[in-house]
């Protein structure tokens, strides 16, 4: 009888599966990846706001594979192992330590919980974040009632500037020619802005990678394409808001 079959048998007798989850993940994850230091599991009874297990995965931040993309793949693998074996969803938390031998990796689990509580999302946001990881942001937006509703729930810090720009591009790409006019498509007045050199301009349209704008300078006005990264956060927020409103209305 293999490990997963043994665990399924024990599940009929055990109510708290924390130790079994750790045992499973030690065998299938920790022993497989040298940069995964250890696994800790918190039973739902520890935090009354949560009705599911919380799994802390400790990563060596100076290891060979210390990239965010690699860590997210490991977290997906952890989630799948637990779900396939126990039939339950879990909340995943990534903890980065200097090395697997560092004292911080042996920090008392209650201290870890308190630290994560200061940083993490509400239970509702946690569940939606899980949906995004598994279903993608577009399907999750439809389930939650549209992008505007999704962003309202998750809060202004849900996406960083780079992610907002990427989302704008993904939405714009859904429309013909990957182009949305500010006036005719987004039903907005032209959007003014000031360049770092003091020249003023206004946005005419948005594309997946760049903004089409008219700049007014000493030598006259001219139209140009400008990368999103050169615009301030508040302007990116305004563009994102208009684009998601347009998407919600169309889809």
C-alpha positions in Angstrom: 0.0 0.0 0.0 1.5 3.4 -1.0 1.7 6.5 1.1 -1.4 8.2 -0.3 -3.5 5.0 0.1 -2.4 4.7 3.7 -3.3 8.3 4.4 -6.8 7.8 2.9 -7.3 4.9 5.2 -6.2 6.9 8.2 -8.4 9.8 7.3 -11.5 7.8 8.3 -10.0 7.7 11.9 -8.4 11.1 12.2 -10.0 14.6 12.5 -6.9 16.7 12.5 -4.9 15.9 9.3 -2.1 18.3 10.0 0.5 15.7 10.7 -0.6 13.6 7.7 -0.3 16.6 5.4 3.2 17.3 6.6 4.2 13.6 6.2 2.8 13.6 2.7 4.5 16.8 1.6 7.8 15.8 3.3 7.9 12.7 1.1 6.7 14.2 -2.1 8.0 17.8 -2.0 10.7 18.4 0.7 12.7 15.3 -0.3 12.4 16.2 -3.9 13.5 19.9 -3.9 16.6 20.9 -2.0 15.5 24.5 -1.9 12.3 23.6 -0.1 13.4 23.6 3.6 10.3 22.4 5.3 6.6 22.3 5.5 4.4 23.5 8.4 0.6 23.0 8.6 -1.9 24.9 10.7 -5.3 23.4 11.6 -8.4 25.6 11.0 -9.1 25.7 14.8 -6.0 27.9 15.3 -7.7 30.8 13.4 -11.5 31.1 13.6 -11.5 33.2 10.5 -10.4 30.3 8.4 -12.3 27.1 7.7 -9.4 25.3 5.9 -5.9 24.2 6.6 -3.0 26.6 6.1 0.3 25.3 4.7 3.5 27.2 5.2 6.2 26.3 2.6 9.8 27.4 3.6 12.1 28.3 0.7 15.8 28.9 0.7 16.0 32.4 -0.8 19.6 31.9 -1.9 19.1 28.5 -3.4 19.7 27.4 -7.0 16.0 27.8 -7.9 15.1 30.9 -5.9 12.8 32.6 -8.4 9.2 33.6 -7.8 8.0 31.6 -10.8 9.7 28.5 -9.5 8.2 29.0 -6.0 4.7 29.4 -7.5 5.1 26.2 -9.4 6.0 24.4 -6.1 3.0 25.9 -4.4 0.7 24.7 -7.1 2.3 21.2 -6.8 1.7 21.3 -3.0 -1.9 22.3 -3.4 -2.5 19.5 -6.0 -1.0 16.8 -3.8 -3.1 17.8 -0.8 -6.3 18.1 -2.8 -5.8 14.8 -4.6 -5.1 13.0 -1.4 -7.4 14.6 1.2 -10.0 16.2 -1.1 -9.6 19.6 0.7 -8.5 23.1 -0.4 -5.8 24.8 1.5 -4.4 28.3 2.0 -0.8 28.5 0.9 1.9 30.7 2.4 5.4 31.1 1.1 8.1 31.8 3.7 11.6 32.8 2.5 14.6 32.1 4.8 18.3 32.9 4.3 19.1 29.2 4.2 17.5 25.9 5.3 19.8 25.9 8.3 18.9 29.4 9.3 17.3 29.9 12.7 14.4 31.8 11.1 13.4 28.6 9.4 12.9 27.1 12.9 10.8 30.1 14.1 7.9 29.1 16.3 4.9 28.4 14.1 2.7 30.9 16.1 5.2 33.6 15.3 4.9 32.7 11.6 1.1 32.9 11.8 1.2 36.3 13.4 3.6 37.6 10.8 1.5 36.3 7.9 -1.6 37.7 9.5 -0.1 41.2 9.3 0.6 40.8 5.6 -2.1 38.5 4.2 -5.5 39.0 2.7 -8.9 38.5 4.3 -10.4 35.0 4.1 -12.6 36.2 1.2 -9.6 37.6 -0.7 -7.7 34.5 0.0 -10.4 32.4 -1.6 -10.5 34.6 -4.7 -6.7 34.6 -4.9 -6.9 30.8 -5.0 -9.5 31.0 -7.8 -7.2 33.3 -9.8 -4.3 30.8 -9.4 -6.4 27.9 -10.6 -8.9 29.4 -13.1 -7.1 32.5 -14.3 -8.0 36.1 -13.7 -10.5 36.3 -16.6 -12.6 33.4 -15.5 -12.4 34.6 -11.9 -13.6 38.0 -13.0 -16.7 36.5 -14.6 -17.5 34.4 -11.5 -17.2 37.4 -9.2 -19.3 39.7 -11.3 -16.8 41.4 -13.5 -13.3 43.0 -13.3 -14.5 46.1 -11.5 -16.1 43.9 -8.8 -13.0 41.7 -8.6 -10.7 44.7 -8.2 -13.0 46.3 -5.6 -12.9 43.1 -3.5 -9.2 42.5 -3.7 -8.2 46.2 -3.0 -5.9 48.7 -4.6 -2.7 46.8 -3.6 -3.8 43.6 -5.2 -1.8 44.3 -8.4 1.5 46.1 -8.7 2.1 48.5 -11.5 3.7 45.9 -13.8 0.7 43.6 -13.3 -1.8 46.4 -14.0 0.0 47.2 -17.2 0.0 43.5 -18.2 -3.8 43.2 -17.4 -4.5 46.3 -19.5 -2.7 44.8 -22.4 -4.4 41.4 -22.0 -7.8 43.1 -22.1 -7.0 45.4 -25.0 -5.8 42.4 -27.0 -9.3 41.0 -26.9 -10.6 43.8 -29.1 -10.2 44.3 -32.8 -6.7 45.4 -33.7 -5.8 45.5 -30.1 -6.8 49.2 -30.0 -9.3 51.2 -27.8 -10.0 54.8 -28.5 -10.4 56.9 -25.3 -13.3 58.8 -26.7 -15.2 56.4 -28.9 -14.5 53.1 -27.2 -13.9 54.1 -23.5 -16.5 56.9 -23.5 -14.1 59.3 -21.8 -12.8 62.7 -22.5 -9.1 62.9 -23.6 -6.8 62.2 -20.6 -4.2 65.0 -20.1 -0.8 64.4 -18.6 2.6 66.1 -18.2 5.9 64.6 -19.3 9.0 64.7 -17.1 10.4 67.3 -19.4 7.4 69.6 -18.8 5.7 69.0 -22.1 2.0 68.4 -21.9 0.0 65.9 -23.8 -3.2 63.9 -23.8 -4.0 60.2 -24.4 -6.0 59.4 -27.5 -6.0 55.6 -27.4 -4.6 52.5 -25.6 -2.9 49.5 -27.2 -1.7 46.3 -25.6 1.9 47.5 -25.1 1.8 51.3 -25.6 -0.3 54.4 -25.3 -1.1 56.6 -28.3 -0.7 60.2 -27.2 -0.4 63.7 -28.6 2.4 65.8 -27.2 2.4 69.6 -27.2 5.9 71.1 -27.2 7.8 74.2 -28.2 8.0 73.0 -31.8 4.3 72.2 -32.0 2.2 69.1 -31.5 3.0 65.6 -32.6 1.5 62.1 -32.1 3.6 59.3 -30.6 3.5 55.9 -28.9 4.6 55.8 -25.3 5.3 52.7 -23.2 3.0 52.4 -20.2 6.0 52.3 -17.8 6.7 56.0 -18.3 3.3 57.0 -16.8 2.7 57.5 -13.1 0.7 55.1 -11.0 -2.4 57.2 -10.8 -2.7 57.5 -14.5 -2.2 53.7 -14.9 -5.0 53.2 -12.3 -7.3 55.5 -14.3 -6.6 53.7 -17.6 -7.1 50.3 -15.9 -10.4 51.4 -14.5 -11.7 52.6 -17.9 -10.5 49.4 -19.7 -12.1 47.0 -17.2 -15.3 49.0 -17.3 -15.3 48.6 -21.1 -14.5 44.9 -20.8 -17.3 44.3 -18.2 -19.8 46.1 -20.5 -18.9 44.0 -23.5 -18.4 40.6 -21.9 
